[in-house]
Amino acid sequence: MQHRVLFKKIICLIFCCLGVSYSKAQVVHAICSTDQSWCEMAAAEFQKQTGIRVLQTRKPTGEAFAQLRAESSNPKTDVWWGGTGDPFLQAAEVGLLEPYRPAYLEQLSAWSIRQYAMSANMVGGFYTSAIGFGWNTELLKKKNLPVPKCWSDLIKPIYKGEVEISHPASSGTAYTILAGLVQLMGEDKAFQYLKDLHKNITQYTRSGTAQAPNVAKGEVAIGVSFIFGFEGWRYNNYPVMTGAPCEGTSYEIGGIALIRGSRNQEAAQKYYDWLMSPAGQSIGAKAGSFQSPANKTFKHDPRIPNLDAVRLIKYDFEKYGKSSERQRLLERWQKEVESSPR
């Protein structure tokens, strides 16, 4: 027993010398829903700078939302960051998130601040990016296929089996596409379009981050996802080009949030604040993930796509961020689109 007490005292002394409190859990449990490379690099760098251990898993936003709902009575996650904002707003709506209004709000872009206001300070805007197309230039040339420029191009018979997209039930990216088309075309026309597009889809992937590598490696000719995802592969000299649909397109405001009832609130807030700081926000481009960051107080990487020339729709985040609206659209998609023959 004396040896055990002495050992604890020695450990406590070591931690105190290192500036780490032995009495408090220096750990944060996180879910990251952006690119794997950003998730890993951010966790490693934060841990290196602070000594706080990050136990983090990477999950698409749809799956992350489902996990948080499942563990709501006994939260095991402290902070959730990255990925499309709609599931974050839905999580806020059903009481899964903790309100937090950062002191550094004036350092953030207006679109980020709007997310705080819209969600009663439960969801912050982490980054933004637009939906578009990525294509493998070599594959299109080999198959003698034209470059797709508009949504209307993708449903042409010449692209049968050449288009890949993610599944809206598991992927926030795909839900952003679905909700965006509904707003762009009107609901009935959008679902008819999606049924026509379904005939050309080679597969629905679990995550919206899958399209970029699949296009870059020549596994599929055309991917529909966020433009930034394809850009990283283009800068690494893969035969990839990108474009935004001529009719207009939806966009995301990636989310960040603290989880209500979490066990490590102090460490979670430190990780949150670091992720929103120039140090944390700059990790994205360093990891080859080129979304436009929320923090405007540092010089952004010049490789981040400029959205000025992209025709963005007036996306209704409040309406399409509601759980009931998401569920209704998903049920209709599964009934009318997913179940139809290809």
Residue pairs with C-beta under 8 A, 6 or more apart in sequence:
11 22
12 22
15 21
15 22
16 22
18 51
19 51
20 26
20 51
24 266
25 263
25 264
25 267
26 51
26 52
26 53
26 267
27 52
27 53
27 54
27 55
27 264
27 267
28 52
28 53
28 54
28 55
28 78
28 79
28 264
28 267
28 268
28 270
28 271
29 55
29 56
29 76
29 77
29 78
29 79
29 262
29 263
29 264
30 43
30 54
30 55
30 56
30 57
30 77
30 78
30 79
30 80
30 81
30 268
30 271
31 56
31 57
31 58
31 59
31 64
31 67
31 68
31 77
31 79
31 80
31 81
32 38
32 39
32 42
32 43
32 56
32 57
32 58
32 59
32 80
32 81
32 82
32 83
33 58
33 59
33 60
33 61
33 64
33 80
33 81
33 82
33 83
33 84
33 172
34 81
34 82
34 83
34 127
34 209
34 254
34 284
34 289
34 291
35 82
35 209
35 229
35 232
35 284
35 287
35 288
35 289
36 58
36 209
37 287
37 288
37 289
38 82
38 283
38 284
38 287
38 289
39 56
39 58
39 82
40 287
41 283
41 286
41 287
42 275
42 280
42 283
42 287
43 54
43 56
44 54
45 279
45 280
45 283
46 52
46 54
46 271
46 274
46 275
46 280
47 53
47 54
49 274
49 279
50 270
50 274
52 267
52 270
52 271
54 271
59 67
60 83
60 166
60 170
60 171
60 172
60 173
60 206
60 207
60 208
60 209
61 83
61 84
61 86
61 87
61 88
61 171
61 172
61 255
62 87
62 168
62 169
62 170
62 171
62 172
62 175
63 170
63 206
64 80
64 83
64 87
65 87
65 90
65 91
67 77
68 75
68 77
68 80
68 91
68 96
68 259
69 91
69 94
69 96
71 77
72 95
72 96
72 261
75 259
75 260
75 261
75 262
75 263
76 263
77 259
77 262
78 258
78 259
78 262
78 263
78 264
78 265
78 267
78 268
78 271
79 256
79 257
79 258
79 259
79 262
79 268
79 271
79 272
80 88
80 91
80 255
80 256
80 257
80 259
81 126
81 255
81 256
81 257
81 272
81 275
82 126
82 127
82 254
82 255
82 256
83 172
83 254
83 255
84 172
84 173
84 175
84 176
84 208
84 252
84 254
84 255
85 115
85 123
85 125
85 172
85 252
85 253
85 254
85 255
85 317
85 321
86 172
86 175
86 176
86 179
86 317
86 320
86 321
86 326
87 172
87 175
87 255
87 326
88 97
88 119
88 123
88 255
88 256
88 257
88 321
89 115
89 118
89 119
89 123
89 255
89 317
89 318
89 321
89 322
90 321
90 322
90 323
90 326
91 97
91 122
91 123
91 257
92 119
92 120
92 122
92 123
92 257
93 321
93 322
93 323
94 323
95 260
96 259
96 260
97 119
97 122
97 123
97 257
97 258
97 259
97 260
98 122
98 257
98 258
98 259
98 260
98 261
98 262
98 265
99 120
99 121
99 122
100 121
100 122
100 124
100 257
100 258
100 269
100 272
101 116
101 121
102 108
102 124
102 273
102 276
104 273
104 276
104 277
105 113
105 116
107 295
107 296
107 297
108 124
108 125
108 276
108 294
108 295
108 296
109 125
109 128
109 294
109 295
109 296
111 125
111 128
111 253
111 294
112 124
112 125
112 126
112 253
112 294
113 125
114 125
114 253
115 123
115 124
115 125
115 253
115 255
115 317
116 123
116 124
116 125
118 317
118 318
118 321
122 257
123 255
123 256
123 257
124 255
124 256
124 257
124 276
124 294
125 253
125 254
125 255
125 256
125 294
126 253
126 254
126 255
126 256
126 275
126 276
126 293
126 294
127 253
127 254
127 281
127 284
127 291
127 292
127 293
127 294
128 251
128 252
128 253
128 254
128 291
128 292
128 294
128 307
129 226
129 227
129 228
129 251
129 252
129 254
129 290
129 291
129 292
129 305
129 307
130 226
130 227
130 244
130 249
130 250
130 251
130 252
130 305
130 307
130 310
130 312
131 173
131 176
131 177
131 180
131 224
131 225
131 226
131 227
131 244
131 245
131 249
131 250
131 251
131 252
132 224
132 225
132 226
132 227
132 230
132 242
132 243
132 244
132 245
132 249
132 310
133 148
133 154
133 222
133 223
133 224
133 242
133 243
133 244
133 245
134 211
134 212
134 215
134 222
134 223
134 225
134 227
134 229
134 230
134 233
134 240
134 241
134 242
135 147
135 148
135 215
135 221
135 222
135 223
135 240
135 241
135 242
136 215
136 216
136 218
136 220
136 221
136 222
136 239
136 240
137 239
137 240
137 241
138 218
138 239
139 145
139 218
139 220
139 221
139 239
140 146
140 147
140 221
140 222
143 162
143 221
145 158
145 159
145 162
145 221
146 153
146 158
147 241
147 243
148 154
148 159
148 222
148 243
149 243
149 245
149 246
150 245
150 246
150 247
151 181
151 184
151 193
151 245
151 246
151 247
152 247
153 159
154 163
154 197
154 200
154 222
154 224
155 193
155 196
155 197
155 199
155 200
156 200
157 200
159 200
159 221
159 222
160 199
160 200
161 200
161 202
162 200
162 202
162 220
162 221
162 222
163 197
163 200
163 201
163 202
163 220
163 221
163 222
163 223
163 224
164 201
164 202
164 203
164 205
164 210
164 211
164 214
164 215
164 220
164 222
164 223
164 224
165 174
165 177
165 197
165 201
165 204
165 205
165 211
165 223
165 224
165 225
166 173
166 174
166 204
166 205
166 206
166 207
166 208
166 210
166 211
166 225
167 174
167 204
167 205
167 206
168 174
168 175
168 177
168 178
168 329
168 330
168 333
169 330
169 334
170 206
170 207
171 205
171 206
171 207
171 208
172 208
172 252
173 207
173 208
173 209
173 225
173 226
173 252
174 204
174 208
175 326
175 329
175 330
176 250
176 251
176 252
177 224
177 250
178 190
178 194
178 329
178 330
178 333
179 250
179 315
179 320
179 326
179 329
180 249
180 250
180 251
180 313
180 315
181 190
181 193
181 194
181 250
182 190
182 191
182 320
182 329
183 250
183 313
183 314
183 315
183 316
183 320
184 190
184 247
184 248
184 249
184 250
184 313
185 193
191 332
191 333
191 336
191 337
194 333
194 336
194 337
195 336
195 337
195 340
198 337
198 338
198 340
198 342
199 342
201 342
202 220
203 220
204 338
205 211
205 214
208 225
208 226
208 229
209 225
209 229
211 220
211 223
211 224
211 225
211 229
211 230
212 223
212 225
212 229
212 230
212 232
212 233
212 240
213 233
214 220
214 223
215 221
215 222
215 223
215 230
215 233
215 240
216 230
216 233
216 236
216 238
216 239
216 240
217 238
218 239
223 230
226 252
226 291
227 242
227 244
227 305
227 310
228 289
228 290
228 291
228 304
228 305
229 289
230 240
230 241
230 242
231 242
231 290
231 303
231 305
232 288
232 289
232 290
233 240
234 240
234 241
234 242
235 288
235 303
236 288
242 305
244 309
244 310
244 311
245 311
246 311
247 311
248 311
248 312
248 313
249 310
249 311
249 312
249 313
250 312
250 313
250 315
251 307
251 310
251 312
251 313
251 315
253 317
254 291
256 272
256 275
256 276
258 265
258 268
258 269
258 272
259 268
262 268
274 280
275 281
276 294
276 295
277 295
278 295
278 297
278 298
281 293
281 294
281 295
281 298
282 293
282 298
282 301
284 290
284 291
284 293
284 301
285 300
285 301
285 303
285 304
286 301
290 301
290 303
290 304
290 305
291 304
292 300
292 304
292 305
292 307
293 300
293 304
319 325
320 326
320 329
